[in-house]
Amino acid sequence: MAVDVAADASTTVVEMTVHGQWSPELGRQVDATLRECLAGPVSVVIVDLHGVGDLHGVSRPFWVTAARTAQLGPRPARLALCLPTSTMLDYRLRHGDRPPALVFATMQLARQSLAADLPRGFRMQARLRPHPISVVAARDLVVRACDRWQLRHLQDDATLIVSELASNAVQHAGTDLVVTVVRTGPDLLLAVRDSDTRYPRLREPTAGESAAEVLHERGRGLQLVHAVAPIWGAMPARGGKVVWATVSPDS
């Protein structure tokens, strides 16, 4: 049994691949993974069920509940399921009393259909080299986004956060990075994708070491991101990871 996840560069679209014979244990793994995804800035979750054994379609109630939970959560998201059309699960999902909104035969069909629904006017993105000057470019991208979307009141916090996220990618990943800024209502989503699978970690002060000394060790550090952003986190991406944070008027 396995549940694998990969996010896009902004973490607004997540693809989940599920393998194994359907069982309560596999359902618990999927549920835990879905909850982790939906805690972040996810708009769409596409679940590939081609590798799941479910001869009689007994997992249908689970997926109906999952789709409803995603849709009614504090950050509403759409759940798309992909599986062969010849299976009993596909039949039960499509013809039940309360089918999930989105069922597709292939991942490609799901991607194409959902791409048309994603907002395009409120996203700015830049691909940058692993060089210190890229931190300045990331800040400039945020400044332009705040100016374009009339969110200048978020600019100071947003540029501070993106500086730290981009600096981490340059210093520790050493790979090309993609910086994405997305407007989500009154908030800003900031995301930095790199090609290093290692996640950043907050470091607590050791014995005799103050919090200020920890911050000084790496500039203002992830401790500052943790303090300024209402929520932040990291998710796997193909061949790397995405680290993201939100900036809110209320933070």
C-alpha positions, 0 to 999 in steps of 0.5 A: 500500500502506498500514497504518493503526492506531488504538488504543482509549483504553487501547491494549488493543484495536487496529484495523489497516486494511490496503490494497493488493495482497498482496505481500512488501513489504506483508507486511513492513509489516504484520509491522513494525506488528504487532510494534510493537503487540504490544510494548505492552499490547495484548490484541486486534488486529482487522485489516480486510482488506477493502481487500487484494487477494489473489485466491488467498488466498496470504497465509494462511500469513502470518496463521496465523503472525501469530495464533500469534505474537500468542497465544504472545508475552510479552504474549499477544494475540488476532488477529482478521481481518475480510474478505469471506466470498466470497473465497478467503482467507476460505475458506482461513482458515476451512477450513485445517488450522490456522485462526486462532482468529478470523475475521469478516465485518465489523469490527462483528461482531469488535468485538461478539464481542471486547468480551464477552471483555475483562475489565471488573472491572479498569478505571477511566476518567475523561474530563477537561477540559484544565485543570490541576485534571485532573492532580489528578483523574488522580492521584485516579483512580490512588489509588482504583484502587490502593486498590480492587485492593490495589496500594498498593505501586504507588501512588507510581510510578503517580501520578507517571507519570499526573501527567506524562502528564496534564500533557503532555495538558493543556499541549501537546494542550489537548484533552479527555483520557481517563485509563484505569487497567487492572490487568493481573495484578500490574501497572498500565497507565496511559493518557492519550488526547488529540486531538493527533496529535503524539507526546511525545519524550524530549529529551536534554541539549544541550551544557553542559546537565545531565540535571537541567536538562532535567528541571527544564524540564518538571517531572520530565518524560518522562525520569522516566517513562522511568526509572520505567516498565518500558515506555511508548510512544504509539499513534495513536487516531482523531483523536489519540493514546494515551500509555501506561506500565506500572507493575510491582512489579519496576520 
